[in-house]
Amino acid sequence: MADKVPPSDALVPSLSLVSEPELPESLAVSGEESQSRSMNRVPRFWFLLLLACFASGGRIYAWSQPHLAITKAALAVLPGWQRELLGESATRLGEDYCLIPDHVFTDRANAKFAVMEGRPKDVYLLTLHLPSNQEENLEVLRYFVGKAVGALVAKNVEDAARYMGTVCHQLEDYGSPSHTMPGDNQFTLLQQFLPPPEEMKDQLLHGPVESAELNLSIAGYAPRLLGTSVEEASWRLLHRLHEAIVNARSTTVPIIQALYAQDTKTVESNQLKAASVDATVVADALYTIIALGAGEAGKADGSTLSGMPLGGLIPIEAANLYFPQTQFFSSPYWGYPRGGSILAEGKRATPLKLRVDENGTAVERVFSNGISAGMGRSLTFPLPKDVYGKFKVFAGLHSELGSEGKVEFTVQGDGRVLANAVVSGADVARLLECDLEGVSQLQLSLKSAGGDGKKNYAVWADPVLFKR
């Protein structure tokens, strides 16, 4: 396949690692870490929490109505042939099946569509509600996307809709403002930073943050094909989902502050901001699942699938989509990896610039797809199986900031060195090309090679995964 890659802004936004998603102008809107895998092993706190949810009709601890609104908004923008294929199942998907994971103890007939065959004791699968690590999140997404596609291939549209409901639920919960704080799903820690007014000091905030009656539309949004196989689609869907999580995080504090101030309008506007992005992610997922299941993926617009820019992806070192301080580096400055820019002296964002060789002449180029990182820290990216066959990247020092630096760049696949280069500030950037046959994890590492450590402004420029 040709090494032609679409502009990186057509895919996942940039790494700092993910920027806030931009919705199309035509889009009209009116109006936790996993502690356990099995309900049989869920701590007493979670069990009592779930009982409280069921006793209250599900309003307190679930998106509830927003689940329905988001799923229906996503269904509404699917092409006509897909809505026709779903038929009456589309109605049940939007009014019932998207809630299956919340109703596993009350809707026994459909509970099996939210259970993984290899984990039968996980009746209430927490990963369908609260984000875990990337590998776990991807495993669950891949399983239920695969089941939905398989049911469609078997012409069992009703079961496919049930599995799609489970996929929708996972996506919608991850993008919910009330599911944004790792390990603090009830915001008890956050309340120490944002003390509530007297009348709310004893109230758990999870329910109020997400409780809503949304009038939601994403009219004008064109769903995107995420892959031509379940492996590729699930992997891209995970990274698409990261956008929704980061977007939802941007709404959580404004919602809580508005709740304290009894500002209903601001609460609703931020809930809609989260739900709108969720709906676009759900639309992409449904569109892709149906295209794969109907054997139409090859006919859909897959122009963005030939290559995947790495600069907008979040590595597993950013375990909860941010870098903990244990992942900070001290050279060339105290900080963490960034996408699309580099920090001069750790303070000022500067475009990624490298000197590259063009027909024997050193030319300065600015890169929008790229990663700036520091010495002694690695960035690890899990890869989908049998999808990408080649990786290319320019490795060099920033043409203005790194003139006196010297860095060893290493690309590894599953711990095996795939490419390596030592580059000084006086050198042009090196183009590294790697074969990814059989590689499940790609790792980028940097090490000082003897120059001025404070000038080691290293740049991974235009890192791209190419399909087989």
C-alpha positions in Angstrom: 0.0 0.0 0.0 1.2 3.5 -0.8 2.6 5.5 2.1 0.0 8.3 1.6 -1.4 9.5 4.9 -4.4 11.8 5.4 -3.8 15.0 7.4 -3.5 14.2 11.1 -6.4 16.5 12.0 -8.7 14.1 10.1 -8.1 11.5 12.8 -7.5 11.8 16.5 -6.5 15.2 18.0 -3.1 15.9 19.4 -1.3 14.5 22.4 -0.8 16.8 25.6 -2.0 14.4 24.8 -5.6 14.8 23.5 -7.1 18.2 22.7 -10.7 19.1 23.1 -12.7 17.7 20.1 -14.2 20.1 17.6 -17.7 19.5 16.4 -18.8 20.5 12.9 -20.5 23.9 12.6 -23.6 22.1 11.3 -23.9 20.0 14.4 -27.0 21.3 16.2 -27.6 20.8 19.9 -30.7 22.1 21.6 -31.5 22.8 24.8 -13.3 4.8 37.5 -10.8 2.6 37.8 -12.0 -1.0 37.8 -11.8 -2.4 41.4 -13.0 -5.8 40.5 -14.2 -7.9 37.5 -17.0 -9.8 39.1 -20.1 -8.8 41.0 -19.4 -11.8 43.1 -16.1 -10.1 44.1 -17.3 -6.5 44.2 -16.6 -4.9 47.6 -19.6 -4.3 49.9 -19.6 -0.6 49.1 -20.2 -1.2 45.4 -22.9 -3.8 46.1 -24.8 -1.3 48.4 -24.3 1.4 45.7 -25.9 -0.8 43.1 -28.8 -1.6 45.4 -29.4 2.1 45.9 -29.4 2.6 42.2 -32.0 -0.1 41.6 -34.2 1.1 44.5 -34.2 4.6 43.0 -35.3 3.4 39.5 -31.7 3.8 38.1 -31.8 7.6 38.1 -29.1 8.2 40.6 -26.1 6.2 39.4 -26.6 6.0 35.6 -26.9 8.3 32.5 -30.4 6.8 32.1 -32.3 9.2 29.9 -29.0 10.6 28.4 -28.2 7.0 27.3 -31.4 7.0 25.3 -30.9 10.5 24.0 -27.3 9.8 22.9 -28.1 6.5 21.2 -31.1 8.0 19.4 -29.1 11.0 18.2 -26.4 8.6 16.9 -29.0 6.4 15.1 -30.6 9.4 13.5 -27.4 10.3 11.5 -26.8 6.8 10.2 -27.3 6.4 6.4 -30.7 5.2 5.3 -29.6 1.8 4.3 -28.2 1.1 7.8 -31.4 2.3 9.5 -33.4 0.1 7.1 -31.2 -2.9 7.9 -31.8 -2.5 11.6 -35.6 -2.0 11.1 -37.6 -2.1 14.4 -34.4 -3.2 16.2 -33.2 0.4 15.9 -36.1 1.5 18.1 -35.4 -1.1 20.7 -31.7 -0.2 20.6 -32.5 3.5 21.3 -35.1 2.8 24.0 -34.0 -0.3 25.8 -30.9 -2.2 24.6 -28.5 0.7 25.3 -29.4 0.2 29.0 -28.7 -3.6 29.1 -25.5 -3.3 31.2 -27.4 -1.3 33.9 -30.2 -3.9 34.0 -28.3 -7.1 34.3 -30.0 -8.0 37.6 -33.5 -7.0 36.6 -33.5 -8.0 32.9 -32.3 -11.6 33.0 -33.3 -12.3 29.4 -30.9 -9.7 28.0 -28.2 -9.8 30.7 -26.1 -12.3 28.7 -25.5 -9.6 26.0 -23.4 -7.7 28.6 -21.4 -10.7 29.8 -18.1 -12.0 28.2 -18.0 -15.7 27.6 -14.5 -16.1 29.1 -15.6 -14.3 32.2 -19.0 -15.7 33.1 -18.9 -14.7 36.7 -18.6 -11.0 35.8 -22.4 -10.5 35.8 -21.9 -6.8 36.4 -18.9 -6.0 34.3 -17.5 -2.8 35.7 -15.4 -2.1 32.6 -18.7 -1.4 30.8 -19.2 1.5 33.1 -15.9 2.8 34.4 -12.7 3.1 32.4 -9.9 0.7 33.4 -6.5 0.5 31.7 -6.1 0.7 27.9 -5.6 -3.0 27.4 -8.7 -3.9 29.5 -10.9 -1.2 27.8 -9.8 -2.5 24.4 -10.4 -6.1 25.3 -14.0 -5.4 26.3 -14.7 -3.1 23.3 -13.2 -5.7 20.9 -15.3 -8.5 22.4 -18.7 -6.7 22.1 -17.9 -5.1 18.8 -17.0 -8.6 17.5 -20.2 -10.1 18.9 -22.3 -7.4 17.2 -20.6 -7.9 13.9 -20.8 -11.6 14.1 -24.5 -11.5 14.8 -25.1 -9.3 11.8 -23.0 -11.6 9.6 -25.3 -14.4 10.8 -28.4 -12.2 9.9 -29.5 -12.1 13.5 -30.2 -8.4 13.6 -32.0 -8.4 16.9 -29.1 -9.9 18.8 -26.7 -7.6 16.9 -28.8 -4.7 18.2 -28.5 -6.0 21.8 -24.7 -6.3 21.5 -24.6 -2.8 19.9 -26.6 -1.6 22.9 -23.8 -2.8 25.2 -21.2 -1.1 23.1 -23.2 2.1 23.2 -23.5 1.9 26.9 -19.7 1.5 27.4 -19.0 4.5 25.1 -21.6 6.7 26.7 -20.6 5.9 30.3 -16.9 6.6 29.6 -17.9 10.0 28.1 -20.2 10.9 31.0 -19.2 13.8 33.2 -19.9 11.6 36.3 -17.4 8.9 35.2 -14.4 11.2 34.7 -12.5 11.0 38.0 -10.3 7.9 38.2 -11.0 6.2 41.5 -13.4 8.9 42.6 -16.7 8.1 41.0 -18.7 9.8 43.7 -16.4 12.9 43.8 -15.6 12.6 47.5 -12.0 13.6 46.9 -13.0 16.3 44.5 -15.3 17.8 47.1 -12.3 18.4 49.3 -10.9 20.7 46.6 -14.4 22.1 45.8 -16.2 22.2 49.1 -20.0 22.1 48.7 -22.4 24.6 50.2 -24.0 23.6 53.5 -27.2 22.3 51.9 -25.1 19.8 49.7 -22.3 18.8 52.0 -23.8 15.4 52.7 -24.8 14.6 49.1 -23.0 12.3 46.8 -22.5 14.1 43.5 -22.4 11.3 40.9 -26.2 11.4 40.4 -26.7 15.2 40.2 -23.7 15.5 37.8 -25.3 13.3 35.2 -29.0 13.5 35.9 -30.5 15.2 32.9 -33.3 15.2 30.4 -31.4 16.0 27.1 -32.9 17.2 23.9 -30.0 16.2 21.7 -29.3 16.3 18.0 -26.1 15.8 16.0 -27.8 16.6 12.7 -25.2 17.2 10.0 -22.6 14.8 11.5 -21.3 12.2 9.0 -20.3 9.0 10.8 -16.8 7.8 10.0 -15.6 4.3 9.2 -13.2 3.2 11.9 -11.8 0.1 10.3 -12.2 -2.7 7.8 -11.8 -5.4 10.5 -13.0 -5.8 14.1 -9.4 -5.5 15.3 -8.8 -2.2 13.5 -12.2 -0.8 14.3 -12.0 -1.6 18.0 -8.6 -0.1 18.4 -9.5 3.1 16.5 -12.7 3.3 18.5 -10.7 3.2 21.8 -8.6 6.2 20.7 -11.8 7.9 19.5 -13.2 7.3 22.9 -10.3 9.0 24.5 -11.5 12.2 22.9 -14.9 11.8 24.6 -13.3 11.1 28.0 -11.1 14.2 27.9 -14.0 16.3 26.6 -16.2 15.0 29.5 -13.5 15.9 32.0 -13.6 19.5 30.8 -17.3 19.6 31.9 -17.2 18.0 35.3 -16.0 20.9 37.4 -18.2 23.5 35.6 -21.2 21.2 36.3 -20.3 20.8 40.0 -19.8 24.5 40.4 -23.1 25.2 38.7 -24.9 22.7 40.9 -23.5 24.5 43.9 -24.8 27.8 42.5 -28.1 26.2 41.5 -27.4 27.4 37.9 -29.5 24.9 35.9 -28.6 26.4 32.5 -24.9 26.0 33.0 -25.4 22.4 34.2 -27.4 21.5 31.1 -25.1 23.2 28.6 -22.1 21.3 29.9 -24.0 18.0 30.0 -25.0 18.6 26.4 -21.3 19.4 25.6 -20.4 15.9 26.9 -23.4 14.2 25.3 -22.8 15.7 21.9 -19.3 14.3 21.6 -20.5 11.0 23.0 -23.1 10.8 20.3 -20.6 11.3 17.5 -18.4 8.5 18.9 -21.5 6.2 19.2 -22.4 7.1 15.6 -19.0 6.1 14.4 -19.2 2.9 16.3 -22.7 1.9 15.0 -21.8 2.9 11.5 -18.7 0.8 11.5 -20.3 -2.2 13.1 -23.1 -2.3 10.6 -20.8 -1.7 7.7 -18.6 -4.6 8.8 -21.5 -6.9 9.6 -23.2 -6.2 6.3 -20.0 -6.7 4.3 -20.1 -3.1 3.1 -16.9 -1.7 4.8 -15.0 -2.0 1.6 -17.5 0.3 -0.1 -17.5 3.0 2.6 -15.1 6.0 2.6 -12.0 4.6 4.1 -9.6 7.4 3.0 -8.5 8.1 6.5 -7.5 4.4 7.2 -4.4 4.0 5.1 -2.2 5.4 7.9 -2.5 6.3 11.5 -0.6 9.3 12.8 0.8 8.5 16.3 1.1 12.1 17.5 -2.5 12.2 18.6 -2.6 8.9 20.5 -2.2 8.5 24.2 0.4 6.0 25.3 -0.2 3.5 28.1 2.3 5.4 30.4 -0.6 8.0 30.6 -2.6 5.4 32.5 -5.7 7.5 33.1 -5.2 9.7 30.0 -2.7 12.0 31.8 0.9 11.5 32.8 1.4 10.9 36.5 4.5 12.6 38.0 6.3 9.3 38.0 6.4 9.6 34.2 7.9 13.1 34.2 11.4 13.7 32.9 14.1 16.1 34.0 16.0 16.6 30.7 15.9 18.9 28.8 13.4 20.4 31.3 11.0 19.2 34.0 7.9 18.0 32.2 6.1 15.3 30.3 5.6 14.4 26.6 3.5 16.6 24.4 1.9 16.3 21.0 2.2 19.0 18.3 4.6 21.3 20.2 7.7 21.4 22.4 8.2 23.6 25.5 11.2 26.0 25.3 12.8 25.9 28.7 9.7 24.0 29.9 7.6 27.2 29.7 6.8 28.3 26.1 5.0 26.1 23.5 7.0 26.1 20.3 6.2 24.4 17.0 8.0 21.2 16.2 10.8 22.0 13.8 13.5 19.8 12.4 16.1 20.0 9.7 15.5 17.3 7.2 17.3 16.2 4.0 15.5 17.0 0.8 17.5 15.9 -2.2 20.8 16.5 -0.5 19.8 19.9 1.0 19.1 20.5 4.7 15.6 22.1 4.9 13.8 23.2 8.0 10.3 21.8 8.3 7.5 22.3 10.8 5.5 19.2 11.8 2.0 19.2 13.2 2.0 15.5 13.8 4.7 14.8 16.3 5.8 14.2 19.9 8.3 16.0 22.0 9.6 13.9 24.9 12.5 13.8 27.4 15.4 11.6 28.3 15.0 8.3 30.1 11.2 7.9 29.6 9.5 5.6 27.1 6.2 5.9 25.2 4.4 2.6 24.6 1.5 2.1 22.1 -0.4 -1.1 21.9 -1.1 -2.1 18.3 -4.1 -4.0 16.9 -3.3 -7.5 15.6 -2.4 -7.9 11.9 -3.4 -4.4 10.9 -0.2 -2.3 10.6 2.9 -3.5 8.8 5.2 -0.5 8.8 6.2 2.4 11.0 8.0 5.6 9.9 9.2 8.5 11.9 11.7 11.4 11.7 14.0 11.4 14.7 15.9 14.6 15.4 16.6 17.6 17.6 14.6 20.8 17.4 16.4 23.0 14.9 16.3 26.1 17.1 16.4 24.7 20.7 18.5 21.5 20.3 21.6 22.7 18.4 24.0 21.6 21.2 22.2 18.4 22.2 22.9 14.8 21.3 20.3 12.0 21.7 19.9 8.3 21.0 16.5 7.5 19.5 15.3 3.9 19.8 12.2 2.2 18.4 11.3 -1.1 19.9 8.6 -3.7 19.2 7.7 -6.0 22.1 11.1 -5.2 23.7 13.1 -5.9 20.5 15.0 -3.0 18.9 13.5 -2.2 15.5 15.5 1.0 14.7 18.1 3.1 16.4 19.9 6.3 15.7 22.2 8.8 17.5 21.5 12.3 16.3 23.2 15.6 17.3 21.9 19.1 17.0 24.2 19.6 14.0 22.7 16.7 12.1 19.6 16.5 9.9 16.8 14.3 11.3 17.0 10.6 10.6 14.1 8.9 8.9 13.6 5.6 10.7 11.5 2.8 9.1 10.4 -0.3 10.9 8.7 -3.6 10.0 5.9 -4.3 12.4 5.3 -7.9 11.6 4.0 -9.7 14.7 4.5 -6.6 16.9 1.8 -6.0 19.6 3.5 -3.0 21.4 5.5 -0.2 19.8 7.8 1.7 22.1 9.7 5.0 21.6 12.6 5.7 23.8 15.2 8.5 24.2 18.6 8.6 25.9 21.2 11.3 26.2 24.2 10.5 24.0 26.7 13.0 25.5 25.6 16.5 24.4 24.3 19.2 26.6 21.5 17.6 28.5 19.6 20.9 28.7 19.7 21.1 24.9 18.3 17.6 24.3 15.1 18.9 22.7 14.2 15.6 21.0 11.4 15.3 18.5 9.6 12.3 17.0 8.2 14.0 13.9 5.5 12.6 11.6 5.3 9.2 13.3 2.9 7.1 11.3 1.6 3.6 11.3 1.0 2.2 7.8 -1.4 -0.6 7.1 -0.3 -3.9 5.6 
